[in-house]
Amino acid sequence: MTNPNQLFSFAFMLPALFLAGAGMAALSKLVNLSIFLALLIWLVKKPAKEFFANRLAEVRATLQQAAKEKELAATKMAELDARLSRLDSEIAEIKAQAQREAIAERERLEAEARRDIEKLRQSSQREIESAKQIAMSELREFAATKAVDLAEQMIRKELKPEDDARLLQRMGDEMSKVS
């Protein structure tokens, strides 16, 4: 910006230049313009200086705030990158853990199935043994019944009415001795 004193001196030089070729009307307009401009510069200089100083301060503050936000964003971006890089290892660890748990569960189920199979085998053996004993008992009973039936048939074939009377007599004698 120019100094107001310089403007006043310039304003007084211009009329001298126009005096030679231009008329008094032009000179008065030039003087009026020079005075108006000098006065306008003198009045606007301080507020304009303050406005531009404030504006410069605002722009600097905005730039500083933007720099802080950029640093914060860069920090957050680095943190997210670190988390993403750890994410792959965490996923791998979760998969490994799930696989270990699946193997353990399979082994547990196999052991439980073996126990159930052993229980069923023992239960089946007991049932078979019980059925065997029942069948043996029924077979003995059947054999005894058949033996008695066969003996009775044989005796009936060989026993004559006289033998029958003798047996009855003998049984009667024995019974009377006992009484």
Residue pairs with C-beta under 8 A, 6 or more apart in sequence:
1 41
1 45
2 41
4 38
4 41
4 42
4 45
7 34
7 37
7 38
7 41
8 34
8 38
10 34
11 31
11 34
11 35
11 37
11 38
12 34
14 30
14 34
15 27
15 30
15 31
15 34
18 26
18 27
18 30
19 27
